[in-house]
Amino acid sequence: MGKLAGTVFCTGLLGIFCVASHAQTSPPVRISSSFVVQTFAQTTVPAGNEPQSNTGAVSLTLKGAIEMALRNSKDIQVAKLQASVADHASQLSKSDFLPNVYAGSGAGYTYGIPETPGGRAPSIFNVTYTEQIYNQPLRGQGKELEEQARSQLILLEDVKSGVILRTAMAYLELGKVRHSMELLRAELESADKILQVTQERQGEGYELPVEVTKAQLTKAQVTQRVLQLEGREDELEVFLRGQLALGDDQAIEVTPEDLPGEAEQEGANLVAMAMQNNTGLLMAESDVRAKEFRLQGEKKGYLPTIQAVSTYSLLANWNNYTDYFKKFQRNNINAGVQIQVPIFSAKTRESVSLAQINLETAQANLSSKKTQVNADVRQKTRHLRERDAAKEVARLELQLAQQNIGVLQTQFAEGKVNLREVERARLDENEKWMAYLDANFQRQQAQLDLLKTAGELDKILQ
């Protein structure tokens, strides 16, 4: 596909039609002495730099807008926090396999045999040390949490892709809307000219009142469409300001652009890329690995668990130890390992069954996701080809309308047609121009949607 070049031509006898030249696929533009070149003085912000003013206009390229959105998106900030939470949760699961030392006191009044609810003797001061040495069910749970933390990083990339997609869509649509508004304003001038001519001819008895009503209706319809586009322009500007962290009243200037050629791939290549890069598929694969870790750990729950333990207690004389024990010793140390051998554990059996079912569910979901991604890429590839064809049809219709105007202008100069017919042809040309802009934007939408499904959306930043 060709790319939009930076040159802008402005055409029209009654209005300015800003036309971005399009290499190879763009409709031919007629240049005559009536053409007006319009130059906009804008402040350009280089890609990757934040605007310094909150009120002045900021001019951005598509790449620059996306980079600003990635730096300022609240969705990405939330996703990063969620990834951090998952990472800390996985680190917490490792703490049982590291030294854990606790200090405390259980001193108090006793009447009878000295004891506490925990089974230990009351003490003025005590220190407890614990560390898991071999506990495979707990180890499996930890690995599952680690894999879930990695899946949050995949989800973060998916959120970034969503920000890229929404920003690119809004940027491209804003360019299309503004171009369409320029065409409609010129169309409004042509409709007003037709109405004036028709009213004059009615006053002279050459037209019926119905023709005046038709001309009034045409002008009203164009006015309605201008208002609709102005509303859409405001919505897109508000959205982009929020995404880019711009001021509420800061104007945004966009550059008519096409997506870079590097973003285009063959359908078969995109299917292979989707199997490697699609975020939904990567998360499904991560979920399977997490469930496998959990099942492996639960299956080893029938093996013994080993835990290193140690305690130190400083006992008090007033807790009646000498009344119930033959020998009293204030300082007491116990150290060793605690080994538990499961003889019969109904909980372990049910834990293994639950982990097995969860793994089978994750595997089924992964298989379904692969089928869905394959089908989605192929379907969206076909849709993109359809959008290409629709764009070519719109281009040829626009070219035909422009050629028709050329014929009518010649006939008008020779006195064979009147001004109203020429202006109606200009109205038709404007409609074809807007249809072409719509077709081009729909193709861009289809291309972005396909690239996101294939996990290749970052291509548009290259």
LINBELGI-V594424 format. One record per helix or strand of 3 or more residues. SS is the DSSP state (A for helix, B for strand). FROM is the first residue (numbers start at 1). TO is the last residue. If there is no record, write none. Layout:
<<SS FROM TO> <SS FROM TO>>
This chain:
<<B 4 11> <B 17 22> <B 58 60> <A 62 72> <A 74 97> <B 100 104> <B 125 134> <A 136 203> <A 209 244> <B 252 254> <A 261 263> <A 267 277> <A 279 302> <B 305 314> <A 317 319> <A 321 324> <B 331 340> <A 346 413> <A 419 453> <A 457 461>>
